[in-house]
């Protein structure tokens, strides 16, 4: 499965259809209140959506791929559908996931 995040939606595409000449429907999951697709990352069995705020701390939310695949259309993902991840500092506007799910912040210059 291929997941693509946008500011207000998460898209689910079968990997085999992503490169076919005949386009198949792409499943759209809207991001509900409090969720903004500012960044996205994947780990085995999960998609992480990061919400960024200039005036406060951001948040990472973990969505199990099993939960995403069972959701019925039309889908609006909410914070209640996710297991909240760790906060990253407002001093680190970007961050990345390292092996073993450690958060590594990017220093602000």
C-alpha positions as CSV (number, residue, x, y, z in Angstrom):
1,X,0.0,0.0,0.0
2,X,1.2,3.5,-0.8
3,X,0.0,6.4,1.5
4,X,0.3,10.0,0.4
5,X,-0.4,12.8,2.9
6,X,-1.7,16.3,2.0
7,X,-2.6,19.1,4.4
8,X,-6.2,18.0,4.7
9,X,-6.3,14.4,3.6
10,X,-4.5,11.0,3.5
11,X,-4.6,9.1,0.3
12,X,-4.4,5.3,0.0
13,X,-3.2,3.7,-3.3
14,X,-2.6,0.1,-4.1
15,X,1.1,0.1,-5.0
16,X,0.5,-2.0,-8.1
17,X,-2.1,0.5,-9.4
18,X,0.2,3.5,-8.8
19,X,2.2,2.6,-11.9
20,X,-0.5,1.1,-14.2
21,X,-1.6,2.9,-17.3
22,X,-5.3,2.5,-16.3
23,X,-6.0,4.5,-13.2
24,X,-8.0,3.0,-10.5
25,X,-9.8,4.9,-7.8
26,X,-7.7,6.4,-5.1
27,X,-9.1,6.2,-1.6
28,X,-9.3,9.5,0.2
29,X,-9.4,9.8,4.0
30,X,-10.1,13.4,5.2
31,X,-8.2,14.7,8.2
32,X,-10.7,15.9,10.8
33,X,-10.4,18.7,13.4
34,X,-7.0,19.0,14.9
35,X,-5.2,17.0,12.3
36,X,-3.1,18.6,9.6
37,X,-0.9,16.6,7.3
38,X,2.2,18.8,7.7
39,X,4.4,15.7,7.6
40,X,4.0,12.0,7.2
41,X,6.2,9.0,7.9
42,X,5.7,5.3,8.0
43,X,6.8,2.5,10.3
44,X,5.9,-1.2,9.9
45,X,2.1,-1.4,10.5
46,X,1.6,2.4,10.9
47,X,1.3,5.8,9.3
48,X,2.4,8.8,11.4
49,X,0.8,12.2,10.6
50,X,2.5,15.2,12.1
51,X,0.7,18.4,12.9
52,X,2.8,21.6,13.0
53,X,1.9,24.9,14.6
54,X,4.1,28.0,14.4
55,X,2.9,29.2,17.7
56,X,3.1,26.0,19.8
57,X,4.3,22.4,19.9
58,X,3.5,20.0,17.2
59,X,2.2,16.5,17.5
60,X,2.7,13.2,15.9
61,X,-0.3,10.8,15.6
62,X,0.1,7.1,14.9
63,X,-2.6,5.4,12.7
64,X,-2.4,1.7,12.5
65,X,-2.6,0.5,8.9
66,X,-5.0,-2.2,10.1
67,X,-7.4,0.4,11.4
68,X,-7.1,2.5,8.2
69,X,-7.8,-0.5,6.0
70,X,-11.0,-1.4,8.0
71,X,-12.4,2.1,7.9
72,X,-15.6,2.5,5.8
73,X,-16.0,5.2,3.2
74,X,-16.4,8.1,3.5
75,X,-13.6,8.3,6.0
76,X,-12.7,11.2,8.2
77,X,-9.8,10.5,10.5
78,X,-9.9,12.0,13.9
79,X,-7.5,12.2,16.8
80,X,-9.6,9.5,18.5
81,X,-8.7,7.1,15.7
82,X,-5.0,7.5,16.5
83,X,-2.7,6.6,19.3
84,X,-1.0,9.9,20.1
85,X,2.8,9.9,19.7
86,X,5.3,12.0,21.5
87,X,5.3,15.8,21.1
88,X,8.2,17.5,19.4
89,X,9.4,20.8,20.6
90,X,8.3,24.1,19.2
91,X,12.1,24.8,18.8
92,X,12.4,22.0,16.3
93,X,10.1,22.8,13.3
94,X,11.1,19.5,11.6
95,X,11.7,16.1,13.0
96,X,12.3,12.6,11.8
97,X,11.8,9.1,13.2
98,X,14.9,7.0,13.8
99,X,15.0,3.2,14.2
100,X,13.3,2.0,17.4
101,X,10.9,4.9,17.1
102,X,13.1,7.6,18.6
103,X,12.4,11.1,17.6
104,X,15.3,13.2,16.4
105,X,14.7,16.9,16.1
106,X,16.3,19.3,13.7
107,X,18.1,22.2,15.3
108,X,16.8,25.6,14.6
109,X,19.4,28.0,13.0
